[in-house]
């Protein structure tokens, strides 16, 4: 959802990923603009499309000009696609990595070219789920031993 009233963005797969915009609350969408994104976890923030790529990195395309996309790296290894991308109202991205039952949060501030230092969030029997609470806080849910645990991560 875009901050502009009744503006909605979505991606579709039509032999490649296409970014489409609606200015009438989703009643109709434009023909769209192709994204040079090969697939995986993705999220749309107020200003950017984010897509996890296996290179390892995150594909970041400005909604206003998706042809000016960049890839932000900074991961030592990302053997599998992340299991969660969360954007907030300020266009920050929090990526949850789930590997060998370990959960790690990676934060990409809006407009930044590198991720902040990763945070270990402990262990989980299943991939984590997250939701933005504000531009500075993300709630993360994990499941361990049949118990749901929720933590709130605060970012500057």
C-alpha positions, 0 to 999 in steps of 0.5 A: 500500500502506498501512502497516496490515497487509494494507491495499491502496488502488487507484483505478478508473475507473467513469464517474469515478475511485473510491478503493477500500480492501482490508483483506484483502490484496486479496481484496475491496475496499469500494465506494469513494469518488469522487474529483474527479479528471479523470485523468492520471498518479497515485500512491498514497502511505501517506496520500494519493492524488496526481493530476496535473492540467493546471490546472497542479497536483497533486490531493491527496486524503487517503486517510482523507477523499478528499472533503477534497482540495486542488490544489497549484499552483506550476507556471509552465506544465505543457503536458503531463501529467508523466511520473512521480509517485513517492511514498515511505514518508513520503508525500512526492511527487516529480513529474517533468516532461518537456518539450522533452527537458528533465527537471525534478523537483518535490518536494512534502513530505508535508502541504506546500501548495507545492512546493520549488524545481524541479531541472533534471535535464538532458536525455533522449530519453524521459520519465524513470522514478523510484523512491523509495529513502527519504523523502529520496532518489529515483533517476531514470533517463533515456535519452540517446543510447542510454545509460541514465543514473541519478542520485540526488536527495537532499532534506532 
